């Protein structure tokens, strides 16, 4: 019997399903703690590899046979390319995959099979519940294509390749392959998945671009969300003697579905403490479950592969506050590993932004400036520029920081160099 979507029975069924999902997630996280002896869960991972370091295509990939060989379940040393679908079970999928590969333009073909092999490696590392979707899909994040990794027919990770445009930045991106592994994959991955992904990163000389570390308090944090706010107000969340930016999200007036952010994505380190039970089930969930999620990015930071192998140490290294929260969880035998800002990366970011600004002045505003200098006297010109604010993308830097890289930016423009990636 089909009931209206708004019926009470359907709403109740949906709530029961969410509660079941929440309990399943909690059970998985608890089992992982027992297996790994770590209370910090790696919740999200992204990494990029250069194509020259990507898996080498097999002969079967370069010259696809008419039919695939049946997978030998006893061959545990098979290469990723040798892991194929048996025709007796997945013949249609094989034919779809083969057709997709053969129809790829020559410049994209090699990248496609390299990305496919990396996707197979990632799926294998996550565990037997994960499989590769047989069709090439539209890419994300400026990649032209992607291979999807599925669990229960839902995408939980993807591997992107190819550039979606011809700009210098995207031309550089075309030389890379990128893997994005969601929290919905890491939660249900086979134990030890993070060690296996770390090994893949080592083998391919990958660059970690994001890693989320989650510390769950299933019975809540002492003092609740208001305690987190008080900790911040009292300076306990400061880092390096500086008060970090904060953002409060959710229904704080009624104490529902609240999140407290401090730090910034621009600096490559942000912490979000939130009511996890409300996120999964909804704000009517009575569960006290809270999560402190530390989100590291490679904006102004170099993320070591070891963060995947030693998540507790790198969580504790974020600040004294993070280490104290870990001790509240009963984990005091850790070696805090900070991931500091890299001054060199910071300088590169400022130089890239200044280069963009100067190039815009040269290519776009140049004619107007020429007209201005031809007919405007010095007094009128001074009235316009004196006290003017910095342009929007440069406003986060000081004038001294801009001055230090201004000459280098001029040289980049004169040489015709790209502004490069502004990791902001």
C-alpha positions in Angstrom: 0.0 0.0 0.0 1.4 3.4 -1.0 0.9 6.2 1.5 1.0 9.9 0.9 4.5 11.3 1.5 3.2 13.5 4.2 1.4 10.8 6.1 2.3 10.2 9.8 3.2 6.6 9.1 5.7 7.6 6.4 7.2 10.3 8.6 7.6 7.7 11.4 9.2 5.2 9.0 11.6 7.8 7.9 12.5 8.7 11.5 13.0 5.0 12.3 15.2 4.6 9.3 17.4 7.6 10.3 17.7 6.3 13.9 18.7 2.9 12.5 21.3 4.6 10.3 22.6 6.7 13.2 23.0 3.6 15.4 24.7 1.8 12.5 27.2 4.6 12.1 27.8 4.7 15.9 28.4 0.9 16.0 30.9 1.1 13.1 32.8 3.9 14.9 32.9 2.0 18.2 34.1 -1.2 16.4 36.9 0.8 14.7 38.0 2.1 18.1 38.4 -1.4 19.4 40.2 -2.6 16.3 42.6 0.3 16.0 42.9 1.5 19.6 42.4 5.1 18.3 39.4 7.3 19.3 40.1 9.7 16.4 38.4 8.7 13.2 39.7 9.8 9.8 36.5 11.1 8.3 37.4 12.5 4.9 40.5 12.3 2.6 41.5 14.0 -0.6 44.8 13.6 -2.4 46.3 14.5 -5.8 49.0 12.6 -7.8 50.9 13.6 -10.8 50.1 11.4 -13.8 53.7 10.4 -14.2 53.4 8.8 -10.8 50.0 7.2 -11.4 49.5 3.4 -11.9 51.0 2.2 -15.1 48.3 1.0 -17.6 48.3 -2.7 -18.3 48.5 -4.2 -21.7 44.8 -5.2 -21.4 43.9 -1.6 -20.7 46.0 -0.2 -23.6 44.6 -2.9 -26.0 41.3 -4.0 -24.5 40.4 -7.6 -25.3 37.0 -8.5 -26.7 36.1 -10.3 -23.4 37.6 -10.0 -19.9 39.4 -12.8 -18.1 37.5 -14.2 -15.1 38.9 -12.8 -11.9 41.1 -15.3 -10.1 39.9 -15.0 -6.5 43.0 -17.0 -5.3 45.5 -14.5 -6.9 45.9 -12.0 -4.1 48.9 -10.4 -5.8 46.9 -9.4 -8.9 47.5 -5.8 -10.1 44.7 -3.3 -10.1 44.3 -3.7 -13.9 43.9 -7.4 -13.5 41.0 -7.0 -11.1 38.1 -7.3 -13.6 34.5 -8.4 -13.6 33.8 -12.0 -14.5 31.8 -12.1 -17.7 29.5 -14.7 -16.2 28.3 -12.2 -13.7 29.1 -8.7 -15.0 29.3 -9.1 -18.7 27.1 -6.0 -19.4 29.3 -3.9 -17.1 32.4 -5.0 -18.8 31.0 -4.2 -22.2 29.9 -0.8 -21.0 33.4 -0.1 -19.5 35.2 -1.3 -22.6 32.9 0.8 -24.9 33.5 3.9 -22.7 37.3 3.5 -22.9 37.4 2.8 -26.6 35.3 5.9 -27.3 37.7 8.2 -25.4 39.8 10.7 -27.5 43.4 9.6 -27.7 44.7 12.5 -25.4 42.2 11.5 -22.7 42.5 7.7 -23.0 45.7 7.2 -21.1 44.6 9.5 -18.3 41.3 7.7 -18.1 42.8 4.2 -17.6 45.3 5.6 -15.1 42.4 7.2 -13.2 40.5 3.9 -13.4 43.4 1.9 -12.0 43.8 4.4 -9.2 40.0 4.2 -8.5 40.3 0.4 -8.4 43.2 0.7 -5.9 41.1 3.0 -3.7 38.1 0.8 -3.8 40.2 -2.3 -2.9 41.7 -0.4 0.0 38.3 0.6 1.3 37.1 -3.0 1.3 34.9 -5.6 -0.4 31.7 -3.5 -0.1 33.1 -1.0 -2.6 33.0 -1.2 -6.4 33.8 0.9 -9.4 30.9 2.3 -11.5 31.3 1.1 -15.1 30.5 4.4 -16.7 32.7 7.5 -16.9 30.9 10.4 -15.4 31.1 14.2 -15.6 33.9 15.5 -13.4 33.8 17.6 -10.3 36.1 20.5 -9.1 37.2 21.5 -12.6 38.2 17.9 -13.6 36.5 17.0 -16.9 35.7 13.3 -16.0 35.5 11.1 -13.0 35.3 7.4 -12.0 32.8 6.8 -9.2 33.3 4.4 -6.4 30.1 3.0 -5.0 28.8 1.4 -1.9 25.2 0.0 -2.0 24.8 1.8 -5.4 25.6 5.2 -3.9 28.7 7.2 -4.8 31.0 7.5 -1.8 34.2 8.5 -3.5 35.5 9.5 -6.9 38.7 9.8 -8.9 38.8 12.8 -11.3 41.0 13.5 -14.3 41.3 15.7 -17.3 40.9 19.5 -17.5 37.5 21.2 -18.1 39.2 24.2 -19.7 42.3 25.5 -21.4 43.5 28.1 -18.9 47.1 27.7 -17.6 45.8 26.6 -14.2 43.6 23.9 -15.8 46.4 22.8 -18.2 48.4 22.1 -15.1 45.5 20.3 -13.5 45.3 18.0 -16.6 48.6 16.6 -15.5 47.1 15.3 -12.3 44.6 12.7 -11.0 42.6 13.5 -7.9 40.9 11.2 -5.4 38.1 12.3 -3.1 37.0 9.9 -0.4 33.8 11.0 1.5 33.0 10.3 5.1 30.2 7.9 3.9 33.1 5.7 2.6 35.5 6.0 5.5 32.8 5.2 8.1 31.9 1.9 6.5 35.4 1.0 5.1 37.1 -2.2 6.2 39.3 -1.6 9.3 42.8 -0.6 8.3 41.6 1.3 5.2 43.5 4.4 6.3 46.8 2.5 6.4 46.2 1.1 2.9 45.3 4.5 1.5 48.5 5.9 3.1 50.5 3.2 1.3 48.9 4.2 -2.0 49.8 7.8 -1.3 53.4 6.8 -0.5 53.7 4.7 -3.7 52.3 7.4 -5.9 54.0 10.4 -4.2 50.6 11.9 -3.6 49.9 15.3 -2.1 47.2 15.3 0.6 44.9 18.2 0.0 42.3 17.5 2.8 42.0 15.3 5.8 39.3 15.5 8.4 39.9 14.1 11.9 36.8 13.4 14.1 36.6 12.8 17.8 33.2 11.6 18.9 31.6 11.9 22.3 28.6 9.6 22.2 27.5 10.7 25.7 28.2 14.3 24.9 31.0 16.7 26.0 30.9 17.9 29.6 29.2 21.2 29.5 27.7 20.7 26.1 27.8 23.3 23.3 27.7 26.2 25.7 31.0 25.0 27.2 32.6 25.1 23.7 31.4 28.7 23.3 32.8 29.5 26.8 36.1 27.8 26.0 36.4 30.0 22.9 35.4 33.2 24.8 37.9 32.5 27.5 40.8 32.1 25.0 41.2 28.3 25.5 40.8 27.8 21.7 43.4 30.4 20.8 46.3 29.2 18.6 49.7 30.6 18.6 48.5 33.4 20.9 45.9 34.5 18.4 42.1 34.5 18.7 40.8 32.6 15.8 37.7 33.5 13.8 34.5 31.8 14.9 31.0 31.1 13.5 27.9 29.8 15.3 25.4 27.9 13.2 22.1 26.4 14.1 19.3 27.1 16.7 21.3 28.3 19.7 18.2 29.9 21.3 16.5 26.6 21.6 19.6 24.4 21.8 19.0 22.4 18.6 21.3 21.3 15.7 24.1 23.6 16.8 27.6 24.0 15.4 30.5 26.0 16.6 33.3 26.7 14.1 36.7 28.2 14.8 39.7 28.6 12.6 39.4 29.1 8.9 39.6 27.2 5.6 41.8 29.9 4.2 44.5 29.0 6.8 44.0 25.3 6.2 42.8 24.5 9.7 39.2 24.7 11.0 37.5 22.9 13.9 33.7 22.3 13.9 32.1 21.1 17.2 28.5 20.1 16.5 25.6 18.0 17.7 26.1 14.8 15.6 22.9 13.1 16.7 20.9 16.1 15.4 22.8 16.0 12.1 22.0 12.4 11.4 18.4 12.1 12.8 17.2 15.7 13.1 16.9 18.2 15.9 14.3 16.1 17.7 16.9 13.4 18.4 17.4 13.1 22.2 20.9 11.7 21.7 23.7 13.7 23.5 26.2 12.6 20.7 28.7 15.4 19.9 31.6 15.5 17.5 34.7 17.6 17.4 35.9 17.6 13.8 39.3 19.0 12.8 39.5 19.8 9.1 43.0 20.2 7.7 43.6 21.5 4.2 46.8 22.1 2.2 46.1 25.8 2.0 49.2 27.3 3.5 50.1 23.9 5.0 51.9 20.7 4.0 49.8 17.7 5.1 52.0 14.7 5.9 50.9 11.2 4.9 51.5 10.2 8.5 48.3 12.0 9.5 46.4 9.0 8.0 48.4 6.5 10.1 48.5 8.6 13.4 45.3 10.6 13.5 45.3 10.9 17.3 48.7 12.5 17.4 47.8 15.0 14.7 44.5 15.9 16.4 46.3 16.6 19.6 48.9 18.7 17.8 46.3 21.2 16.5 46.3 23.1 19.8 46.4 22.7 23.6 42.6 22.8 23.5 42.5 19.8 21.1 45.0 17.9 23.3 42.9 18.6 26.4 39.7 17.4 24.7 41.5 14.2 23.7 42.6 13.7 27.4 38.9 14.1 28.4 38.4 11.0 26.2 41.0 9.1 28.3 43.8 9.4 25.7 46.8 11.1 27.3 49.5 8.9 25.9 49.9 10.7 22.6 52.6 12.6 20.8 51.2 15.9 19.6 52.2 16.5 16.0 51.5 20.1 14.9 50.9 21.0 11.2 52.1 24.6 11.0 51.5 27.1 8.3 54.3 27.2 5.8 55.7 30.7 5.3 56.9 29.8 1.8 53.4 28.7 0.8 52.0 31.9 2.4 54.4 34.0 0.3 53.5 32.1 -2.8 49.8 32.8 -2.2 50.4 36.6 -1.7 52.6 36.7 -4.9 49.9 34.8 -6.9 47.2 37.3 -5.8 49.4 40.3 -6.5 50.2 38.9 -9.9 46.5 38.5 -10.7 45.9 42.0 -9.6 48.7 43.5 -11.7 47.7 41.5 -14.7 44.1 42.7 -14.4 45.4 46.3 -14.2 47.5 45.7 -17.3 45.0 43.8 -19.4 41.6 45.4 -18.3 42.2 48.7 -16.5 45.2 49.8 -18.7 43.3 51.9 -21.2 41.4 53.7 -18.5 44.6 54.4 -16.6 46.2 55.7 -19.7 43.4 58.1 -20.2 43.5 59.1 -16.6 47.2 59.9 -16.7 46.8 61.9 -19.9 44.1 64.3 -18.7 43.9 64.2 -14.9 46.2 66.5 -12.8 48.1 65.2 -9.9 45.8 66.8 -7.2 42.7 65.1 -8.7 44.6 61.8 -9.0 45.8 62.0 -5.4 42.3 62.6 -4.2 41.2 59.3 -5.7 44.0 57.0 -4.5 44.8 58.4 -1.1 43.2 56.3 1.6 41.8 53.8 -0.8 41.3 50.3 0.5 43.1 47.3 -0.8 41.3 45.3 -3.6 39.1 42.6 -2.2 41.4 39.5 -2.8 44.3 41.4 -1.4 42.5 42.8 1.7 43.5 39.9 3.9 47.2 40.8 3.5 49.2 43.7 5.0 50.8 46.3 2.8 54.2 45.2 4.0 53.5 41.6 2.9 52.4 42.9 -0.6 55.4 45.1 -0.9 57.8 42.2 -0.3 56.4 40.3 -3.3 55.5 43.2 -5.6 58.7 43.1 -7.6 58.5 39.3 -8.1 55.0 39.7 -9.3 56.1 42.2 -11.9 58.8 39.8 -13.1 56.2 37.0 -13.5 54.1 39.2 -15.7 57.0 40.4 -17.8 58.0 36.8 -18.3 54.5 35.8 -19.2 54.3 33.4 -16.2 51.0 32.1 -14.9 49.7 33.5 -11.6 49.6 29.9 -10.5 47.4 28.4 -7.8 46.3 30.8 -5.0 45.7 28.4 -2.2 43.2 30.6 -0.2 
